[in-house]
Amino acid sequence: MLSVLTDRTYRHLFLAQIVALLGTGLANLLLLVAKTKFWV
């Protein structure tokens, strides 16, 4: 399965997907922190 990552194009697409998932998770976390911090 990881042999696909030897291809440069697929590797870049995979890394872009990982970065997008991390960015989405971080945005959700920051929104949650902002909501709980400023809720009071």
FIPA-776380 format. One record per atom (N, C-alpha, C): residue number from 1; residue in three letters; atom name; x, y, z. Coordinates in pm, whole numbers, plus 50000, padded with zeros to 5 digits. Layout:
BEGIN
<site><finu>NUM</finu><roza>ALA</roza><tormi>CA</tormi><px>X</px><py>Y</py><pz>Z</pz></site>
...
***
This chain:
BEGIN
<site><finu>1</finu><roza>MET</roza><tormi>N</tormi><px>50082</px><py>49880</py><pz>50000</pz></site>
<site><finu>1</finu><roza>MET</roza><tormi>CA</tormi><px>50000</px><py>50000</py><pz>50000</pz></site>
<site><finu>1</finu><roza>MET</roza><tormi>C</tormi><px>50087</px><py>50126</py><pz>50000</pz></site>
<site><finu>2</finu><roza>LEU</roza><tormi>N</tormi><px>50193</px><py>50126</py><pz>50076</pz></site>
<site><finu>2</finu><roza>LEU</roza><tormi>CA</tormi><px>50280</px><py>50244</py><pz>50082</pz></site>
<site><finu>2</finu><roza>LEU</roza><tormi>C</tormi><px>50368</px><py>50258</py><pz>49958</pz></site>
<site><finu>3</finu><roza>SER</roza><tormi>N</tormi><px>50368</px><py>50157</py><pz>49873</pz></site>
<site><finu>3</finu><roza>SER</roza><tormi>CA</tormi><px>50449</px><py>50166</py><pz>49752</pz></site>
<site><finu>3</finu><roza>SER</roza><tormi>C</tormi><px>50398</px><py>50275</py><pz>49658</pz></site>
<site><finu>4</finu><roza>VAL</roza><tormi>N</tormi><px>50272</px><py>50314</py><pz>49676</pz></site>
<site><finu>4</finu><roza>VAL</roza><tormi>CA</tormi><px>50216</px><py>50423</py><pz>49594</pz></site>
<site><finu>4</finu><roza>VAL</roza><tormi>C</tormi><px>50289</px><py>50554</py><pz>49623</pz></site>
<site><finu>5</finu><roza>LEU</roza><tormi>N</tormi><px>50339</px><py>50569</py><pz>49746</pz></site>
<site><finu>5</finu><roza>LEU</roza><tormi>CA</tormi><px>50404</px><py>50694</py><pz>49785</pz></site>
<site><finu>5</finu><roza>LEU</roza><tormi>C</tormi><px>50540</px><py>50713</py><pz>49717</pz></site>
<site><finu>6</finu><roza>THR</roza><tormi>N</tormi><px>50587</px><py>50613</py><pz>49645</pz></site>
<site><finu>6</finu><roza>THR</roza><tormi>CA</tormi><px>50712</px><py>50632</py><pz>49571</pz></site>
<site><finu>6</finu><roza>THR</roza><tormi>C</tormi><px>50690</px><py>50722</py><pz>49451</pz></site>
<site><finu>7</finu><roza>ASP</roza><tormi>N</tormi><px>50567</px><py>50731</py><pz>49403</pz></site>
<site><finu>7</finu><roza>ASP</roza><tormi>CA</tormi><px>50535</px><py>50821</py><pz>49293</pz></site>
<site><finu>7</finu><roza>ASP</roza><tormi>C</tormi><px>50523</px><py>50963</py><pz>49348</pz></site>
<site><finu>8</finu><roza>ARG</roza><tormi>N</tormi><px>50592</px><py>51057</py><pz>49286</pz></site>
<site><finu>8</finu><roza>ARG</roza><tormi>CA</tormi><px>50600</px><py>51194</py><pz>49336</pz></site>
<site><finu>8</finu><roza>ARG</roza><tormi>C</tormi><px>50462</px><py>51260</py><pz>49342</pz></site>
<site><finu>9</finu><roza>THR</roza><tormi>N</tormi><px>50381</px><py>51242</py><pz>49240</pz></site>
<site><finu>9</finu><roza>THR</roza><tormi>CA</tormi><px>50249</px><py>51307</py><pz>49235</pz></site>
<site><finu>9</finu><roza>THR</roza><tormi>C</tormi><px>50160</px><py>51256</py><pz>49347</pz></site>
<site><finu>10</finu><roza>TYR</roza><tormi>N</tormi><px>50154</px><py>51126</py><pz>49363</pz></site>
<site><finu>10</finu><roza>TYR</roza><tormi>CA</tormi><px>50069</px><py>51068</py><pz>49469</pz></site>
<site><finu>10</finu><roza>TYR</roza><tormi>C</tormi><px>50119</px><py>51107</py><pz>49608</pz></site>
<site><finu>11</finu><roza>ARG</roza><tormi>N</tormi><px>50250</px><py>51115</py><pz>49623</pz></site>
<site><finu>11</finu><roza>ARG</roza><tormi>CA</tormi><px>50307</px><py>51155</py><pz>49752</pz></site>
<site><finu>11</finu><roza>ARG</roza><tormi>C</tormi><px>50265</px><py>51298</py><pz>49786</pz></site>
<site><finu>12</finu><roza>HIS</roza><tormi>N</tormi><px>50269</px><py>51388</py><pz>49688</pz></site>
<site><finu>12</finu><roza>HIS</roza><tormi>CA</tormi><px>50229</px><py>51526</py><pz>49712</pz></site>
<site><finu>12</finu><roza>HIS</roza><tormi>C</tormi><px>50080</px><py>51536</py><pz>49743</pz></site>
<site><finu>13</finu><roza>LEU</roza><tormi>N</tormi><px>49999</px><py>51458</py><pz>49673</pz></site>
<site><finu>13</finu><roza>LEU</roza><tormi>CA</tormi><px>49855</px><py>51458</py><pz>49701</pz></site>
<site><finu>13</finu><roza>LEU</roza><tormi>C</tormi><px>49827</px><py>51406</py><pz>49841</pz></site>
<site><finu>14</finu><roza>PHE</roza><tormi>N</tormi><px>49899</px><py>51301</py><pz>49881</pz></site>
<site><finu>14</finu><roza>PHE</roza><tormi>CA</tormi><px>49881</px><py>51243</py><pz>50014</pz></site>
<site><finu>14</finu><roza>PHE</roza><tormi>C</tormi><px>49921</px><py>51343</py><pz>50122</pz></site>
<site><finu>15</finu><roza>LEU</roza><tormi>N</tormi><px>50035</px><py>51409</py><pz>50105</pz></site>
<site><finu>15</finu><roza>LEU</roza><tormi>CA</tormi><px>50080</px><py>51507</py><pz>50203</pz></site>
<site><finu>15</finu><roza>LEU</roza><tormi>C</tormi><px>49986</px><py>51627</py><pz>50209</pz></site>
<site><finu>16</finu><roza>ALA</roza><tormi>N</tormi><px>49932</px><py>51668</py><pz>50095</pz></site>
<site><finu>16</finu><roza>ALA</roza><tormi>CA</tormi><px>49835</px><py>51778</py><pz>50095</pz></site>
<site><finu>16</finu><roza>ALA</roza><tormi>C</tormi><px>49709</px><py>51739</py><pz>50171</pz></site>
<site><finu>17</finu><roza>GLN</roza><tormi>N</tormi><px>49667</px><py>51616</py><pz>50158</pz></site>
<site><finu>17</finu><roza>GLN</roza><tormi>CA</tormi><px>49549</px><py>51569</py><pz>50230</pz></site>
<site><finu>17</finu><roza>GLN</roza><tormi>C</tormi><px>49575</px><py>51569</py><pz>50381</pz></site>
<site><finu>18</finu><roza>ILE</roza><tormi>N</tormi><px>49693</px><py>51526</py><pz>50421</pz></site>
<site><finu>18</finu><roza>ILE</roza><tormi>CA</tormi><px>49729</px><py>51525</py><pz>50563</pz></site>
<site><finu>18</finu><roza>ILE</roza><tormi>C</tormi><px>49730</px><py>51668</py><pz>50619</pz></site>
<site><finu>19</finu><roza>VAL</roza><tormi>N</tormi><px>49789</px><py>51761</py><pz>50544</pz></site>
<site><finu>19</finu><roza>VAL</roza><tormi>CA</tormi><px>49794</px><py>51900</py><pz>50588</pz></site>
<site><finu>19</finu><roza>VAL</roza><tormi>C</tormi><px>49653</px><py>51957</py><pz>50600</pz></site>
<site><finu>20</finu><roza>ALA</roza><tormi>N</tormi><px>49566</px><py>51925</py><pz>50506</pz></site>
<site><finu>20</finu><roza>ALA</roza><tormi>CA</tormi><px>49428</px><py>51974</py><pz>50511</pz></site>
<site><finu>20</finu><roza>ALA</roza><tormi>C</tormi><px>49355</px><py>51918</py><pz>50632</pz></site>
<site><finu>21</finu><roza>LEU</roza><tormi>N</tormi><px>49375</px><py>51791</py><pz>50661</pz></site>
<site><finu>21</finu><roza>LEU</roza><tormi>CA</tormi><px>49310</px><py>51731</py><pz>50778</pz></site>
<site><finu>21</finu><roza>LEU</roza><tormi>C</tormi><px>49360</px><py>51793</py><pz>50908</pz></site>
<site><finu>22</finu><roza>LEU</roza><tormi>N</tormi><px>49491</px><py>51817</py><pz>50916</pz></site>
<site><finu>22</finu><roza>LEU</roza><tormi>CA</tormi><px>49546</px><py>51880</py><pz>51036</pz></site>
<site><finu>22</finu><roza>LEU</roza><tormi>C</tormi><px>49494</px><py>52023</py><pz>51051</pz></site>
<site><finu>23</finu><roza>GLY</roza><tormi>N</tormi><px>49485</px><py>52095</py><pz>50940</pz></site>
<site><finu>23</finu><roza>GLY</roza><tormi>CA</tormi><px>49433</px><py>52232</py><pz>50945</pz></site>
<site><finu>23</finu><roza>GLY</roza><tormi>C</tormi><px>49288</px><py>52237</py><pz>50989</pz></site>
<site><finu>24</finu><roza>THR</roza><tormi>N</tormi><px>49209</px><py>52142</py><pz>50940</pz></site>
<site><finu>24</finu><roza>THR</roza><tormi>CA</tormi><px>49068</px><py>52137</py><pz>50979</pz></site>
<site><finu>24</finu><roza>THR</roza><tormi>C</tormi><px>49054</px><py>52105</py><pz>51127</pz></site>
<site><finu>25</finu><roza>GLY</roza><tormi>N</tormi><px>49131</px><py>52010</py><pz>51175</pz></site>
<site><finu>25</finu><roza>GLY</roza><tormi>CA</tormi><px>49127</px><py>51975</py><pz>51316</pz></site>
<site><finu>25</finu><roza>GLY</roza><tormi>C</tormi><px>49172</px><py>52089</py><pz>51405</pz></site>
<site><finu>26</finu><roza>LEU</roza><tormi>N</tormi><px>49275</px><py>52160</py><pz>51362</pz></site>
<site><finu>26</finu><roza>LEU</roza><tormi>CA</tormi><px>49325</px><py>52273</py><pz>51439</pz></site>
<site><finu>26</finu><roza>LEU</roza><tormi>C</tormi><px>49223</px><py>52385</py><pz>51443</pz></site>
<site><finu>27</finu><roza>ALA</roza><tormi>N</tormi><px>49156</px><py>52410</py><pz>51330</pz></site>
<site><finu>27</finu><roza>ALA</roza><tormi>CA</tormi><px>49053</px><py>52514</py><pz>51326</pz></site>
<site><finu>27</finu><roza>ALA</roza><tormi>C</tormi><px>48939</px><py>52479</py><pz>51421</pz></site>
<site><finu>28</finu><roza>ASN</roza><tormi>N</tormi><px>48897</px><py>52355</py><pz>51422</pz></site>
<site><finu>28</finu><roza>ASN</roza><tormi>CA</tormi><px>48790</px><py>52313</py><pz>51513</pz></site>
<site><finu>28</finu><roza>ASN</roza><tormi>C</tormi><px>48831</px><py>52330</py><pz>51658</pz></site>
<site><finu>29</finu><roza>LEU</roza><tormi>N</tormi><px>48954</px><py>52295</py><pz>51688</pz></site>
<site><finu>29</finu><roza>LEU</roza><tormi>CA</tormi><px>49004</px><py>52309</py><pz>51825</pz></site>
<site><finu>29</finu><roza>LEU</roza><tormi>C</tormi><px>49008</px><py>52456</py><pz>51867</pz></site>
<site><finu>30</finu><roza>LEU</roza><tormi>N</tormi><px>49055</px><py>52542</py><pz>51778</pz></site>
<site><finu>30</finu><roza>LEU</roza><tormi>CA</tormi><px>49062</px><py>52684</py><pz>51811</pz></site>
<site><finu>30</finu><roza>LEU</roza><tormi>C</tormi><px>48923</px><py>52745</py><pz>51828</pz></site>
<site><finu>31</finu><roza>LEU</roza><tormi>N</tormi><px>48828</px><py>52701</py><pz>51745</pz></site>
<site><finu>31</finu><roza>LEU</roza><tormi>CA</tormi><px>48691</px><py>52750</py><pz>51761</pz></site>
<site><finu>31</finu><roza>LEU</roza><tormi>C</tormi><px>48631</px><py>52705</py><pz>51894</pz></site>
<site><finu>32</finu><roza>LEU</roza><tormi>N</tormi><px>48661</px><py>52582</py><pz>51933</pz></site>
<site><finu>32</finu><roza>LEU</roza><tormi>CA</tormi><px>48611</px><py>52532</py><pz>52062</pz></site>
<site><finu>32</finu><roza>LEU</roza><tormi>C</tormi><px>48671</px><py>52610</py><pz>52178</pz></site>
<site><finu>33</finu><roza>VAL</roza><tormi>N</tormi><px>48800</px><py>52636</py><pz>52171</pz></site>
<site><finu>33</finu><roza>VAL</roza><tormi>CA</tormi><px>48867</px><py>52713</py><pz>52278</pz></site>
<site><finu>33</finu><roza>VAL</roza><tormi>C</tormi><px>48811</px><py>52853</py><pz>52284</pz></site>
<site><finu>34</finu><roza>ALA</roza><tormi>N</tormi><px>48792</px><py>52915</py><pz>52167</pz></site>
<site><finu>34</finu><roza>ALA</roza><tormi>CA</tormi><px>48738</px><py>53051</py><pz>52164</pz></site>
<site><finu>34</finu><roza>ALA</roza><tormi>C</tormi><px>48596</px><py>53055</py><pz>52220</pz></site>
<site><finu>35</finu><roza>LYS</roza><tormi>N</tormi><px>48518</px><py>52955</py><pz>52187</pz></site>
<site><finu>35</finu><roza>LYS</roza><tormi>CA</tormi><px>48380</px><py>52951</py><pz>52236</pz></site>
<site><finu>35</finu><roza>LYS</roza><tormi>C</tormi><px>48375</px><py>52937</py><pz>52387</pz></site>
<site><finu>36</finu><roza>THR</roza><tormi>N</tormi><px>48457</px><py>52847</py><pz>52441</pz></site>
<site><finu>36</finu><roza>THR</roza><tormi>CA</tormi><px>48455</px><py>52825</py><pz>52586</pz></site>
<site><finu>36</finu><roza>THR</roza><tormi>C</tormi><px>48520</px><py>52941</py><pz>52662</pz></site>
<site><finu>37</finu><roza>LYS</roza><tormi>N</tormi><px>48617</px><py>53006</py><pz>52601</pz></site>
<site><finu>37</finu><roza>LYS</roza><tormi>CA</tormi><px>48687</px><py>53115</py><pz>52669</pz></site>
<site><finu>37</finu><roza>LYS</roza><tormi>C</tormi><px>48600</px><py>53242</py><pz>52677</pz></site>
<site><finu>38</finu><roza>PHE</roza><tormi>N</tormi><px>48528</px><py>53269</py><pz>52571</pz></site>
<site><finu>38</finu><roza>PHE</roza><tormi>CA</tormi><px>48451</px><py>53392</py><pz>52565</pz></site>
<site><finu>38</finu><roza>PHE</roza><tormi>C</tormi><px>48302</px><py>53371</py><pz>52594</pz></site>
<site><finu>39</finu><roza>TRP</roza><tormi>N</tormi><px>48266</px><py>53250</py><pz>52636</pz></site>
<site><finu>39</finu><roza>TRP</roza><tormi>CA</tormi><px>48127</px><py>53219</py><pz>52662</pz></site>
<site><finu>39</finu><roza>TRP</roza><tormi>C</tormi><px>48079</px><py>53287</py><pz>52791</pz></site>
<site><finu>40</finu><roza>VAL</roza><tormi>N</tormi><px>48169</px><py>53306</py><pz>52886</pz></site>
<site><finu>40</finu><roza>VAL</roza><tormi>CA</tormi><px>48133</px><py>53360</py><pz>53018</pz></site>
<site><finu>40</finu><roza>VAL</roza><tormi>C</tormi><px>48105</px><py>53508</py><pz>53009</pz></site>
***
